[in-house]
C-alpha cells in the first residue's frame, strides 16, 4: 500500500487553494439603504438568515466560521464609539424563517459569543461596525442555510435609539432574511418579520476541518465503531494530529484506510456493500489505497479504542487535498461473525 502521507503529497500537485479568509453576503448587488437596526436601536433580539447556496458560492466545502461583522452603509454616518453588551448564537437553519427565534435554529446551535461587551466601530462608509470574533467556532456543514442570532442587552446609549447607519440590503429574496423584537433581548417571538432583507454581513472562516459522514455497522455487543480525529485540525506541521477509533472491543485488529474519493474506488462505485463476504449492512465508504493496522486497546464490547498518530507534513503542498478515511475491525463476535465498520471521515486540510 502507498504510505499514508505520500498519498497526500502525490495529490498535492492538483490541489485547489483552500485556506482561510472572508467574504460578504449577499453575494450579488442588492438595493442598499442605511438603517440603525440593530446597532443604533433599542436593546433587542435580532436574527438574520443566510441561504446555504450563498455560503457555498464562497466556501464550496464544510468550514469553520470564526467570526462575523456587520457592515456600515456606503453613505454611513452616526454616533460613534458605543459599547454594546451582546450575546451571539449561530445555527444551521430551517429552509426559510418563521417568527419564532428558536424554531429557526434547526440544528447545531452554538453560542459563538457568550454575553460580552464589544466596542462598536465607527459608522464610516463600508466599514466593519459590529465586529465579532467567535469564542466558539461554528462548524458549517457545507450545504445548509444558517442563522446568526444577536441578543443586544445594552445598546451603549442607556437604551435610547441613536443614528447609526448599517448597510441594509433589500430585495434579497431567497438569499437573506431577518426578524427582530424591540426592547426584549430574550424575546421568543419576533414583532417584526420575517422579511427578505438584512444587514450586509462579512463572514470570517477557516477551512481546515474533519467531518464525519455515512454509517458504520455493529461489532461485538451491537456497538458501532466511531471514527474521529484528535489533536487539532489537519494543518501543516500539526504533529499532534491523529486518527481515532472508539466504541470497539479490545484486542482486535483494526485497519485504518484512506483515499482521495468517497465516490469511487478505482472502477468501483462507493459505497461498496460487503454482503458478498458475509457482512450485510456493512459498506466501504472511502477509497482504499493507503492503510495501516493497529490493535484496539481497552476493555470489553464497546469499551476499547485505537489511536493512529498522523503528524501533518510541515510544508503547505497538501493544503486543499481532501482525503477520506474509514476503519475496518476484524471481529468474530460481531453480529455478522466477520467484521464491523466505522463511519467515514472527510478530511479537509487548511492553513489553520
Residue, then its C-alpha position, 0 to 999 in steps of 0.5 A: x500500500x502507498x504510505x499514508x502521507x505520500x498519498x497526500x503529497x502525490x495529490x498535492x500537485x492538483x490541489x485547489x487553494x483552500x485556506x482561510x479568509x472572508x467574504x460578504x453576503x449577499x453575494x450579488x448587488x442588492x438595493x442598499x439603504x442605511x438603517x440603525x437596526x440593530x446597532x443604533x436601536x433599542x436593546x433587542x433580539x435580532x436574527x438574520x438568515x443566510x441561504x446555504x447556496x450563498x455560503x457555498x458560492x464562497x466556501x464550496x466545502x464544510x468550514x469553520x466560521x470564526x467570526x462575523x461583522x456587520x457592515x456600515x452603509x456606503x453613505x454611513x454616518x452616526x454616533x460613534x464609539x458605543x459599547x454594546x453588551x451582546x450575546x451571539x448564537x449561530x445555527x444551521x437553519x430551517x429552509x426559510x424563517x418563521x417568527x419564532x427565534x428558536x424554531x429557526x435554529x434547526x440544528x447545531x446551535x452554538x453560542x459563538x459569543x457568550x454575553x460580552x461587551x464589544x466596542x462598536x466601530x465607527x459608522x464610516x462608509x463600508x466599514x466593519x461596525x459590529x465586529x465579532x470574533x467567535x469564542x466558539x467556532x461554528x462548524x458549517x456543514x457545507x450545504x445548509x442555510x444558517x442563522x446568526x442570532x444577536x441578543x443586544x442587552x445594552x445598546x451603549x446609549x442607556x437604551x435610547x435609539x441613536x443614528x447609526x447607519x448599517x448597510x441594509x440590503x433589500x430585495x434579497x429574496x431567497x438569499x437573506x432574511x431577518x426578524x427582530x423584537x424591540x426592547x426584549x433581548x430574550x424575546x421568543x417571538x419576533x414583532x417584526x418579520x420575517x422579511x427578505x432583507x438584512x444587514x450586509x454581513x462579512x463572514x470570517x472562516x477557516x477551512x481546515x476541518x474533519x467531518x464525519x459522514x455515512x454509517x458504520x455497522x455493529x461489532x461485538x455487543x451491537x456497538x458501532x465503531x466511531x471514527x474521529x480525529x484528535x489533536x487539532x485540525x489537519x494543518x501543516x506541521x500539526x504533529x499532534x494530529x491523529x486518527x481515532x477509533x472508539x466504541x470497539x472491543x479490545x484486542x482486535x485488529x483494526x485497519x485504518x484506510x484512506x483515499x482521495x474519493x468517497x465516490x469511487x474506488x478505482x472502477x468501483x462505485x462507493x459505497x461498496x456493500x460487503x454482503x458478498x463476504x458475509x457482512x450485510x449492512x456493512x459498506x466501504x465508504x472511502x477509497x482504499x489505497x493507503x492503510x495501516x493496522x493497529x490493535x484496539x486497546x481497552x476493555x470489553x464490547x464497546x469499551x476499547x479504542x485505537x489511536x493512529x498518530x498522523x503528524x501533518x507534513x510541515x510544508x503547505x503542498x497538501x493544503x486543499x487535498x481532501x482525503x477520506x478515511x474509514x476503519x475496518x475491525x476484524x471481529x468474530x463476535x460481531x453480529x455478522x461473525x466477520x467484521x464491523x465498520x466505522x463511519x467515514x471521515x472527510x478530511x479537509x486540510x487548511x492553513x489553520 
